[in-house]
C-alpha cells in the first residue's frame, strides 16, 4: 500500500509508522517527496524482523486498506468544496472543510513566500494546520 502525506511530517525521520483509525499500525518507507508542494509518498513495508507467519498476517492486514479518491486540480473551480484531513499538532482524526477561494496563486499571495518555483497554488479557506514531525 502507498500513503500520501505531507513532506514536512516525515522530513528527516529515521523510522516512519502509519497509524490507521481502526488501530492498525504499519511501518513505512519514504518513496519520494517534494518540498515545494509539501507532498511525500510512503510505501507500507513489513517490519524488519518478520517471519513467514507474521508476513501472512501483514499481508492479510493490508488486504483492506482504506483508499482516498483524489481530485483533479486541473478541473477545480473557485467555489468548490474542499476537505483537509489529518492529525495536526498530535490531534487525531481532524477534518476541516472550506471552499476554493482562488486558483493559480503565486506562493507569496497564499502566505508561503519561501516556496519558490514555477508552480501555481490553490487558495482555500479550509483550516490547514501544520502536523507533528516524526522522529
C-alpha positions in Angstrom: 0.0 0.0 0.0 1.0 3.6 -0.6 0.3 6.6 1.5 0.2 10.2 0.5 1.2 12.7 3.3 2.9 16.0 3.8 6.7 16.1 3.2 7.3 18.2 6.4 5.8 15.4 8.5 8.3 12.8 7.5 11.3 15.0 6.6 14.4 13.7 8.4 12.6 10.8 10.0 14.6 7.6 10.6 11.5 5.4 11.2 8.1 6.0 9.9 4.9 4.4 11.1 1.4 4.8 9.6 -1.4 4.6 12.2 -5.0 4.0 11.0 -8.1 5.0 12.8 -9.1 1.3 13.3 -5.9 0.8 15.4 -3.7 -0.9 12.8 -0.1 0.3 12.6 2.3 -0.3 9.7 6.0 0.5 9.1 6.5 2.6 6.0 9.4 3.9 3.9 9.5 7.2 2.0 9.5 6.5 -1.7 9.7 10.2 -2.8 8.9 13.7 -1.7 8.6 17.2 -3.0 9.3 20.0 -0.5 7.9 22.8 -2.8 4.4 21.3 -2.8 5.0 19.6 0.6 4.0 16.1 -0.5 5.6 12.8 0.3 4.7 9.2 -0.9 5.2 6.4 1.6 5.1 2.7 0.9 3.9 0.3 3.7 6.5 -2.4 4.3 6.8 -5.4 6.7 8.7 -4.9 9.9 12.4 -5.8 9.8 12.1 -8.9 12.0 9.2 -10.5 10.1 8.9 -14.3 9.8 6.6 -16.3 7.5 3.6 -16.3 9.9 4.0 -12.7 10.6 4.3 -12.0 6.9 1.0 -13.7 6.3 -0.7 -11.6 9.0 0.9 -8.4 7.5 -0.4 -9.3 4.0 -3.9 -10.1 5.4 -4.0 -6.8 7.4 -3.1 -4.9 4.2 -5.8 -6.5 2.2 -8.4 -3.9 3.0 -6.6 -0.6 3.4 -8.8 2.5 3.1 -8.5 4.3 -0.2 -9.0 8.0 -0.7 -10.2 9.2 -4.1 -8.1 12.2 -5.2 -9.5 15.1 -7.2 -8.1 16.6 -10.4 -6.7 20.0 -9.7 -7.0 20.9 -13.4 -10.8 20.6 -13.2 -11.1 22.5 -9.9 -13.2 25.7 -9.9 -13.5 28.6 -7.4 -16.3 27.9 -5.0 -15.9 24.1 -4.9 -15.9 22.5 -1.5 -12.6 21.0 -0.3 -11.7 18.9 2.7 -8.4 18.8 4.8 -7.9 15.6 6.8 -5.0 15.0 9.2 -3.5 14.9 12.6 -2.1 18.4 13.3 -0.2 19.0 16.5 -0.8 15.4 17.6 -4.6 15.7 17.5 -6.1 12.5 16.0 -8.6 12.4 13.1 -9.2 16.1 12.4 -11.2 17.2 9.4 -12.0 20.7 8.2 -13.9 21.9 5.2 -13.9 25.0 3.1 -14.1 26.3 -0.4 -11.6 27.0 -3.1 -11.2 30.8 -3.0 -8.6 31.2 -5.7 -6.6 29.3 -8.4 -3.2 29.8 -9.9 -1.9 31.8 -6.9 1.8 32.6 -6.5 3.5 31.4 -3.3 3.7 34.9 -1.9 0.0 35.6 -2.3 -1.0 32.4 -0.3 1.5 33.1 2.5 4.4 30.8 1.6 7.0 33.2 0.1 9.8 30.7 0.9 8.3 28.2 -1.6 10.0 29.3 -4.8 9.3 27.7 -8.1 7.1 27.9 -11.2 4.1 26.3 -9.5 0.7 27.8 -9.0 -1.2 27.1 -5.8 -4.8 26.6 -4.9 -6.1 29.0 -2.3 -8.6 27.7 0.2 -10.3 28.9 3.4 -10.2 25.4 4.9 -8.2 25.5 8.1 -4.9 23.7 7.5 -2.6 23.2 10.5 1.0 22.0 10.5 1.2 18.4 11.6 3.7 16.9 14.0 7.1 15.8 12.7 8.1 12.1 13.1 11.2 11.1 14.9 
